[in-house]
């Protein structure tokens, strides 16, 4: 995940698997519910791992 790790990000609060890119392999989407980006606090983010 890009950005700075804060202790209250709640990284991994929700995880989902599915074939996002259509290659037949499972891809993982992992959220950080309370991720802050720059001066914007509690914006949240989602990271995608394409499994490649």
GIPE-V951121 format. One record per residue. SS is DSSP state (h for helix, s for strand, l for the rest). PSI is psi in degrees with one decimal (NA if undefined). NEAR is the number of other ideal C-beta (glycine too) atoms within 10 Angstrom. Layout:
# GIPE-V951121
SS|PSI|NEAR, SS|PSI|NEAR
This chain:
# GIPE-V951121
l|131.9|13, l|160.7|7, l|-173.6|14, l|138.7|9, l|116.0|9, l|149.6|13, l|-19.3|6, l|22.9|11, l|-29.1|20, l|41.7|14, s|130.8|16, s|10.3|11, s|-37.6|12, s|137.4|11, s|137.8|9, s|142.5|13, s|140.3|11, s|164.9|9, l|84.1|12, l|-39.6|16, l|5.0|12, l|20.4|7, l|3.5|11, l|-1.5|6, l|148.9|11, l|135.3|13, s|148.2|17, s|133.0|14, s|123.7|14, s|131.6|16, s|155.9|19, s|93.6|22, l|-43.2|16, l|26.9|17, l|136.1|24, l|139.1|17, s|109.9|13, l|-130.0|7, l|-9.7|5, s|117.4|9, l|151.7|10, l|39.9|11, l|-32.9|13, l|158.0|15, s|162.0|17, s|131.2|13, s|140.7|15, s|130.6|12, s|116.2|12, l|-1.2|12, l|16.9|13, l|NA|7
